[in-house]
């Protein structure tokens, strides 16, 4: 839409702010909110321009992405480990929908998203009712076909009938967001539709990256269960993925029953990890009684759509047994490398961070390993925790020979194994670590499809708890040492 440069001074900050206001307002969004956000982000960039300040510049570009206006601010000041910290509260206030910070060849990049009017047009549930979990099964015929743009409102209605306002993917309560995703090709799906056009079941796939999709986003109206619709729709989606750009898909079966676990195994998926306390509690109609008391924990399953490229993985020793547990039972072309004593790496780590304010979940993607890996990850982790994240995932480039050496101390930050995902990022395979604010995860509603799955998931939970206890003991030892030194005679 626009692209401009401005000096990194007070006047330049004002220009950046005014441009953001004009662009977002032209699209029907909150221009004043955009002006405030960009003023704060640009001022932060100006403060970081500590070298060559007289010639320092800020660059602003914008584009439309479905129901959002994307505003990108670039600067060449001191490297940042994520978006400016003052932006997180503004996301919670609704002034912008998200913010992501990263570094590329051109310097620091802050990507901010602002809602267009359609982004906020939520489902009108005035004439809808939840379907009771004990509703009688229906024999009404349905037809199976691809999800279309015109189905957006019907899909949202189906979600409400099944889950009320507790579905774990809040974007699906906004028909225009669904329609925009279908139009862009980022979202595909298959549906079971009644004669009057209502959706009885859905299985979808959302492109997380240009080549990796999240398969699932599933629902079945309680009245249409026990027909095998979910399995049929999954197979139809899978057939479409084979002819798409997708190379693999990930799925999140639930732990509150074994049906979805059985389904992903039947489809040839491999359990590659578990995300503990992944998102806000939900109500699983017909499965759990009311809204779950605890945050949701979800296993992560993975299957290839196209053959993997052979590669070597280098895994820090605290996480190696988990990665072996995943890879050794597959035919994936993966070898394990041996740690190097003094690997050659960059001085500074390059990473990107983002915050999902709805689920209180943060993400840190390490794009380049540097000698300061632990410090860089720790700083980003503290920033996300300070912004309200209750769980943080760290994505590490496990095909880099330097990772075993540089990543050996990450357990001291409370980072436990989360998952191993082949070809997940531009850097290749990703080793995902997780930090939890509360390691006391409630497992009382969990059920496992078999002993192997149970051992794998409970071992991940055990490491999370062990690292939490270790961190607590280390903190207390430091406090007691300080107390002892304070009692010594001067």
C-alpha positions as CSV (number, residue, x, y, z in Angstrom):
1,X,0.0,0.0,0.0
2,X,2.7,2.5,1.0
3,X,6.4,2.5,1.6
4,X,8.3,5.4,3.2
5,X,11.5,6.3,5.0
6,X,11.9,8.9,7.7
7,X,14.9,10.0,9.9
8,X,15.2,8.4,13.3
9,X,14.4,11.6,15.2
10,X,11.3,13.3,16.7
11,X,10.1,14.5,13.3
12,X,10.6,11.1,11.8
13,X,8.6,9.4,14.6
14,X,5.7,11.9,13.9
15,X,5.8,11.1,10.2
16,X,5.7,7.3,10.9
17,X,2.8,7.7,13.3
18,X,0.8,9.9,10.9
19,X,1.3,7.5,8.0
20,X,0.1,4.6,10.1
21,X,-3.0,6.6,11.1
22,X,-3.8,7.4,7.5
23,X,-3.4,3.9,6.2
24,X,-5.4,2.1,8.9
25,X,-8.1,4.8,8.9
26,X,-8.5,4.5,5.1
27,X,-9.2,0.8,5.6
28,X,-11.9,1.6,8.2
29,X,-9.8,0.7,11.2
30,X,-8.8,2.6,14.3
31,X,-6.4,5.1,12.9
32,X,-5.8,6.8,16.3
33,X,-4.8,3.5,17.8
34,X,-2.4,2.8,14.9
35,X,-0.9,6.2,15.4
36,X,-0.3,5.6,19.1
37,X,1.2,2.1,18.5
38,X,3.5,3.3,15.8
39,X,4.6,6.3,17.8
40,X,5.6,4.0,20.6
41,X,7.3,1.5,18.4
42,X,9.1,4.2,16.3
43,X,10.2,6.0,19.5
44,X,11.6,2.7,20.8
45,X,13.5,2.3,17.5
46,X,14.8,5.9,17.8
47,X,16.2,5.2,21.3
48,X,18.0,2.1,19.9
49,X,19.7,4.1,17.2
50,X,22.9,4.6,19.2
51,X,25.4,4.3,16.3
52,X,25.4,6.7,13.4
53,X,22.4,8.4,14.9
54,X,22.6,11.4,12.5
55,X,22.0,9.2,9.5
56,X,19.7,6.6,11.1
57,X,16.4,6.0,9.3
58,X,13.1,4.3,10.0
59,X,11.3,2.5,7.2
60,X,7.5,1.9,7.1
61,X,5.7,-0.5,4.8
62,X,2.1,-1.6,4.8
63,X,-0.1,-4.2,3.2
64,X,-3.6,-5.8,3.5
65,X,-3.9,-9.4,4.7
66,X,-7.5,-10.5,4.7
67,X,-9.3,-8.7,7.6
68,X,-6.1,-7.0,8.9
69,X,-3.8,-4.2,7.9
70,X,-0.2,-5.2,8.3
71,X,2.2,-2.4,9.3
72,X,6.0,-3.2,9.2
73,X,8.6,-1.0,10.9
74,X,12.2,-1.5,10.1
75,X,15.3,0.1,11.8
76,X,19.0,-0.5,12.0
77,X,19.5,0.3,15.6
78,X,20.6,-2.0,18.4
79,X,19.3,-5.5,17.9
80,X,16.1,-6.4,19.6
81,X,14.9,-9.7,20.9
82,X,11.2,-9.1,20.1
83,X,8.7,-6.3,19.7
84,X,9.0,-3.4,22.1
85,X,7.7,-4.5,25.5
86,X,5.2,-1.7,25.7
87,X,3.2,-3.1,22.8
88,X,2.0,-6.2,24.7
89,X,-0.4,-4.3,26.9
90,X,-1.8,-2.6,23.8
91,X,-2.6,-5.9,22.3
92,X,-4.6,-6.8,25.5
93,X,-6.4,-3.5,25.1
94,X,-7.4,-4.3,21.6
95,X,-5.4,-1.4,19.9
96,X,-3.7,-3.9,17.6
97,X,-4.3,-7.6,17.0
98,X,-0.7,-8.8,17.3
99,X,3.0,-7.8,17.2
100,X,6.0,-9.8,16.2
101,X,9.7,-8.8,16.3
102,X,12.6,-10.3,14.5
103,X,15.9,-9.5,12.8
104,X,16.8,-10.0,9.1
105,X,19.5,-8.8,6.8
106,X,18.1,-5.3,6.8
107,X,18.1,-4.9,10.6
108,X,15.2,-5.0,13.1
109,X,11.7,-5.8,11.9
110,X,8.5,-5.1,13.9
111,X,5.3,-6.4,12.3
112,X,2.1,-5.1,13.7
113,X,-1.4,-6.0,12.7
114,X,-4.5,-3.8,12.9
115,X,-8.1,-4.8,12.5
116,X,-10.2,-3.8,9.5
117,X,-14.0,-3.5,10.3
118,X,-14.7,-7.1,9.1
119,X,-12.1,-8.5,11.5
120,X,-14.4,-7.6,14.5
121,X,-17.7,-8.9,13.0
122,X,-18.3,-11.8,15.4
123,X,-21.0,-14.5,15.2
124,X,-24.5,-13.3,16.1
125,X,-25.6,-16.0,18.4
126,X,-29.0,-14.5,19.2
127,X,-31.0,-17.2,17.5
128,X,-28.7,-20.1,18.3
129,X,-28.6,-22.6,21.1
130,X,-26.0,-25.0,22.3
131,X,-26.6,-28.7,21.4
132,X,-26.9,-30.7,24.6
133,X,-24.2,-33.3,25.1
134,X,-27.0,-35.9,25.5
135,X,-28.9,-34.8,22.4
136,X,-30.5,-37.7,20.4
137,X,-28.5,-38.9,17.5
138,X,-29.9,-37.9,14.1
139,X,-30.2,-39.9,10.9
140,X,-30.6,-36.8,8.7
141,X,-28.5,-37.3,5.5
142,X,-25.5,-35.2,4.9
143,X,-23.3,-34.6,1.8
144,X,-19.5,-34.2,1.9
145,X,-17.8,-31.5,-0.1
146,X,-15.0,-28.9,0.2
147,X,-15.4,-25.9,2.5
148,X,-16.3,-22.8,0.5
149,X,-16.2,-19.1,1.2
150,X,-20.0,-19.0,1.5
151,X,-19.8,-21.6,4.3
152,X,-18.0,-19.2,6.7
153,X,-21.0,-18.2,8.6
154,X,-22.4,-21.8,8.7
155,X,-19.1,-23.0,10.1
156,X,-19.1,-20.4,12.8
157,X,-22.7,-21.4,13.8
158,X,-21.7,-25.0,14.0
159,X,-18.8,-24.2,16.3
160,X,-21.1,-22.3,18.6
161,X,-23.7,-25.1,18.7
162,X,-20.9,-27.5,19.7
163,X,-18.7,-25.4,22.0
164,X,-20.5,-22.2,22.9
165,X,-17.8,-19.5,23.3
166,X,-15.0,-21.9,24.3
167,X,-13.6,-23.2,21.0
168,X,-9.8,-23.1,21.3
169,X,-9.4,-21.2,17.9
170,X,-11.1,-17.9,18.5
171,X,-10.6,-16.7,14.9
172,X,-13.3,-19.2,13.9
173,X,-16.0,-17.1,15.6
174,X,-15.4,-14.4,13.0
175,X,-16.9,-15.4,9.6
176,X,-15.0,-12.8,7.7
177,X,-11.7,-14.1,9.0
178,X,-12.6,-17.6,7.9
179,X,-13.6,-16.3,4.5
180,X,-10.4,-14.4,4.1
181,X,-8.4,-17.5,5.0
182,X,-10.2,-19.6,2.4
183,X,-9.8,-16.9,-0.3
184,X,-6.0,-16.6,0.4
185,X,-5.6,-20.3,0.3
186,X,-4.2,-20.5,3.8
187,X,-7.2,-22.4,5.0
188,X,-8.8,-25.4,3.4
189,X,-11.4,-27.8,4.7
190,X,-14.0,-30.5,4.1
191,X,-17.5,-30.4,5.5
192,X,-20.5,-32.6,6.0
193,X,-23.5,-30.4,5.1
194,X,-27.3,-31.0,5.6
195,X,-29.9,-30.2,3.0
196,X,-30.5,-26.8,4.4
197,X,-26.8,-25.8,4.3
198,X,-25.9,-26.2,7.9
199,X,-22.6,-27.9,8.8
200,X,-22.8,-31.1,10.7
201,X,-19.0,-31.8,10.7
202,X,-15.8,-30.1,9.6
203,X,-12.2,-31.1,9.2
204,X,-9.7,-28.4,8.1
205,X,-6.1,-27.6,7.5
206,X,-4.4,-24.3,8.1
207,X,-1.0,-23.4,6.6
208,X,1.3,-22.6,9.5
209,X,4.2,-22.1,7.1
210,X,4.3,-22.3,3.3
211,X,4.8,-26.1,3.5
212,X,3.5,-27.2,6.9
213,X,-0.2,-27.4,7.8
214,X,-2.0,-27.9,11.0
215,X,-4.6,-30.6,10.2
216,X,-7.7,-30.9,12.4
217,X,-9.6,-27.8,13.5
218,X,-12.3,-30.4,13.7
219,X,-15.9,-30.5,15.1
220,X,-18.8,-32.8,14.9
221,X,-22.3,-31.8,16.0
222,X,-23.2,-34.2,18.9
223,X,-26.3,-35.3,16.9
224,X,-24.2,-36.5,14.0
225,X,-21.5,-38.4,15.9
226,X,-20.9,-42.2,15.6
227,X,-21.1,-42.0,11.8
228,X,-17.3,-41.9,11.1
229,X,-17.6,-38.4,9.6
230,X,-14.4,-37.1,11.2
231,X,-12.4,-39.9,9.7
232,X,-13.9,-39.4,6.2
233,X,-13.4,-35.7,6.2
234,X,-9.8,-36.1,7.4
235,X,-9.1,-38.5,4.5
236,X,-10.6,-36.0,2.1
237,X,-8.4,-33.2,3.4
238,X,-5.3,-35.5,3.3
239,X,-6.0,-36.3,-0.3
240,X,-6.0,-32.5,-1.1
241,X,-2.8,-31.9,0.8
242,X,-0.9,-34.4,-1.5
243,X,-1.5,-32.2,-4.5
244,X,-0.8,-29.0,-2.6
245,X,2.5,-27.3,-1.5
246,X,2.3,-29.0,1.8
247,X,5.2,-31.4,2.7
248,X,3.9,-32.4,6.1
249,X,1.1,-31.8,8.6
250,X,0.8,-31.6,12.4
251,X,-2.2,-32.5,14.5
252,X,-3.2,-31.9,18.1
253,X,-5.3,-34.8,19.4
254,X,-6.8,-34.2,22.8
255,X,-5.8,-36.0,26.1
256,X,-9.3,-36.0,27.5
257,X,-10.3,-39.1,25.4
258,X,-8.6,-41.6,23.2
259,X,-10.7,-41.3,20.0
260,X,-8.6,-38.5,18.4
261,X,-5.4,-40.2,19.5
262,X,-6.5,-43.4,17.7
263,X,-7.5,-41.5,14.6
264,X,-4.1,-39.8,14.2
265,X,-2.3,-43.1,14.6
266,X,-4.6,-44.8,12.1
267,X,-3.7,-42.0,9.6
268,X,0.1,-42.8,10.0
269,X,1.0,-40.0,12.3
270,X,3.9,-40.1,14.8
271,X,3.7,-38.5,18.2
272,X,6.5,-36.0,18.3
273,X,5.9,-34.2,21.5
274,X,3.3,-32.7,23.9
275,X,2.5,-29.1,24.5
276,X,1.6,-28.8,28.2
277,X,-0.8,-26.0,29.4
278,X,-1.0,-25.0,25.7
279,X,-4.1,-22.9,25.8
280,X,-7.0,-21.6,27.8
281,X,-9.6,-24.1,29.2
282,X,-12.5,-25.1,26.9
283,X,-15.7,-27.0,27.2
284,X,-15.7,-30.3,25.1
285,X,-19.3,-31.0,24.6
286,X,-20.2,-34.6,25.1
287,X,-16.6,-35.3,26.3
288,X,-16.0,-33.3,29.5
289,X,-18.5,-32.0,32.0
290,X,-18.5,-28.3,31.6
291,X,-15.4,-26.1,31.1
292,X,-12.2,-27.8,32.0
293,X,-10.6,-26.4,35.2
294,X,-7.1,-26.3,33.8
295,X,-5.4,-25.0,30.7
296,X,-5.4,-27.5,27.9
297,X,-2.5,-29.8,27.2
298,X,-2.2,-31.3,23.7
299,X,0.0,-34.0,22.2
300,X,1.6,-33.1,18.9
301,X,1.4,-35.6,16.1
302,X,3.2,-35.4,12.7
303,X,3.0,-37.1,9.4
304,X,4.8,-36.5,6.1
305,X,2.8,-35.6,3.0
306,X,5.9,-35.8,0.8
307,X,9.3,-37.6,1.5
308,X,11.7,-35.8,3.9
309,X,15.1,-34.6,2.7
310,X,17.9,-36.5,4.5
311,X,19.4,-34.5,7.4
312,X,21.5,-34.7,10.6
313,X,20.2,-33.5,13.9
314,X,22.5,-32.3,16.7
315,X,20.6,-32.4,20.1
316,X,21.7,-31.1,23.5
317,X,22.1,-34.1,25.8
318,X,19.2,-33.1,28.2
319,X,16.7,-33.6,25.3
320,X,18.4,-36.4,23.3
321,X,16.5,-39.3,24.8
322,X,13.2,-37.6,23.8
323,X,14.3,-37.1,20.2
324,X,15.6,-40.7,20.0
325,X,12.2,-41.9,21.3
326,X,10.5,-40.1,18.4
327,X,12.9,-40.7,15.5
328,X,14.1,-44.3,16.3
329,X,10.7,-45.6,15.6
330,X,10.3,-44.0,12.2
331,X,11.9,-44.4,8.8
332,X,12.7,-40.7,8.6
333,X,16.1,-40.1,7.0
334,X,17.7,-38.6,10.1
335,X,21.1,-39.2,11.6
336,X,22.4,-38.0,15.0
337,X,25.5,-35.9,15.0
338,X,28.1,-35.8,17.7
339,X,28.7,-32.6,19.7
340,X,31.6,-30.4,18.7
341,X,34.0,-29.0,21.3
342,X,34.4,-25.5,19.8
343,X,31.9,-25.0,16.9
344,X,32.2,-21.9,14.8
345,X,29.2,-19.7,15.3
346,X,28.1,-16.1,15.0
347,X,28.7,-13.7,17.9
348,X,25.0,-12.8,18.2
349,X,21.9,-14.9,18.2
350,X,19.1,-13.9,15.8
351,X,15.6,-14.6,16.9
352,X,12.0,-13.6,16.6
353,X,9.2,-13.5,19.2
354,X,5.5,-13.2,19.3
355,X,2.7,-13.3,21.9
356,X,-0.7,-15.0,21.6
357,X,-2.5,-12.8,24.2
358,X,-5.7,-14.9,24.1
359,X,-4.0,-18.1,25.1
360,X,-1.2,-16.3,27.1
361,X,1.3,-18.2,25.0
362,X,4.6,-16.8,23.8
363,X,6.9,-18.1,21.0
364,X,10.6,-17.6,20.4
365,X,12.1,-18.7,17.1
366,X,15.9,-18.9,17.0
367,X,16.9,-18.3,13.4
368,X,20.7,-18.0,13.8
369,X,22.7,-19.6,16.7
370,X,25.1,-17.2,18.3
371,X,27.6,-17.4,21.2
372,X,25.1,-15.5,23.3
373,X,22.3,-18.1,22.8
374,X,21.4,-18.6,26.5
375,X,21.5,-14.9,27.2
376,X,19.4,-14.0,24.1
377,X,16.8,-16.7,24.9
378,X,16.7,-15.7,28.6
379,X,16.1,-12.1,27.7
380,X,13.3,-13.0,25.3
381,X,11.8,-15.4,27.8
382,X,11.7,-12.8,30.5
383,X,10.1,-10.2,28.2
384,X,7.3,-12.7,27.2
385,X,6.8,-13.6,30.9
386,X,6.6,-9.9,31.7
387,X,4.0,-9.5,29.0
388,X,1.7,-12.1,30.6
389,X,2.8,-15.4,28.9
390,X,1.9,-18.4,31.0
391,X,3.7,-20.8,28.6
392,X,6.5,-20.1,26.2
393,X,7.8,-22.3,23.3
394,X,11.3,-21.9,22.0
395,X,12.0,-23.2,18.4
396,X,15.7,-24.2,17.9
397,X,17.5,-25.1,14.7
398,X,18.4,-28.7,15.5
399,X,20.3,-29.2,12.2
400,X,23.0,-26.8,13.3
401,X,26.1,-28.7,14.7
402,X,26.6,-25.9,17.3
403,X,23.3,-26.6,19.1
404,X,24.5,-29.3,21.5
405,X,27.3,-27.1,22.9
406,X,25.4,-23.8,23.0
407,X,22.1,-25.3,24.1
408,X,23.4,-27.5,26.9
409,X,22.6,-24.9,29.6
410,X,19.0,-24.2,28.4
411,X,17.6,-26.4,31.1
412,X,18.9,-23.9,33.7
413,X,16.3,-21.5,32.2
414,X,13.5,-24.1,33.0
415,X,13.2,-25.1,29.4
416,X,12.0,-28.7,29.0
417,X,11.5,-30.8,25.9
418,X,8.3,-30.0,23.9
419,X,8.6,-31.6,20.5
420,X,10.8,-32.4,17.5
421,X,9.3,-31.3,14.2
422,X,11.1,-32.1,10.9
423,X,11.4,-29.3,8.3
424,X,9.3,-26.9,10.4
425,X,11.1,-23.7,9.8
426,X,13.3,-22.0,7.2
427,X,16.3,-23.4,9.1
428,X,15.0,-27.0,8.8
429,X,14.0,-29.3,11.7
430,X,12.9,-27.6,14.9
431,X,13.6,-28.7,18.5
432,X,10.8,-27.2,20.5
433,X,11.4,-26.5,24.2
434,X,8.7,-25.3,26.6
435,X,8.6,-23.2,29.7
436,X,5.5,-23.3,32.1
437,X,4.6,-20.7,34.7
438,X,2.9,-23.5,36.6
439,X,4.4,-26.9,36.3
440,X,1.6,-28.5,38.4
441,X,-0.3,-29.7,35.4
442,X,-3.6,-31.5,36.3
443,X,-3.6,-34.9,34.6
444,X,-6.8,-36.2,36.3
445,X,-8.8,-36.1,33.0
446,X,-6.1,-37.5,30.8
447,X,-6.5,-40.8,28.9
448,X,-3.9,-42.6,26.7
449,X,-4.4,-44.8,23.6
450,X,-1.6,-47.1,24.7
451,X,1.3,-47.6,27.2
452,X,3.9,-46.2,24.7
453,X,2.0,-42.9,24.4
454,X,1.6,-42.7,28.1
455,X,5.3,-43.2,28.9
456,X,6.3,-40.6,26.3
457,X,3.9,-37.9,27.5
458,X,4.5,-38.5,31.2
459,X,8.3,-38.4,30.7
460,X,7.9,-34.9,29.2
461,X,5.8,-33.8,32.1
462,X,8.4,-35.3,34.5
463,X,11.2,-33.2,33.0
464,X,9.1,-30.1,33.2
465,X,8.5,-30.7,36.9
466,X,12.1,-31.7,37.6
467,X,13.4,-28.6,36.0
468,X,11.0,-26.4,38.0
469,X,12.1,-28.0,41.2
470,X,15.8,-27.6,40.2
471,X,15.2,-23.9,39.5
472,X,13.5,-23.4,42.8
473,X,16.3,-25.1,44.7
474,X,18.9,-23.1,42.9
475,X,17.1,-19.9,43.7
476,X,16.8,-20.8,47.3
477,X,20.5,-21.8,47.6
478,X,21.4,-18.4,46.2
479,X,19.2,-16.7,48.7
480,X,20.7,-18.7,51.6
481,X,24.2,-17.9,50.4
482,X,23.4,-14.2,50.4
483,X,22.0,-14.6,53.9
484,X,25.2,-16.3,55.1
485,X,27.5,-13.7,53.6
486,X,25.3,-10.9,55.1
487,X,26.0,-12.4,58.6
488,X,29.8,-12.4,58.2
489,X,31.8,-9.8,60.0
490,X,32.8,-6.9,57.7
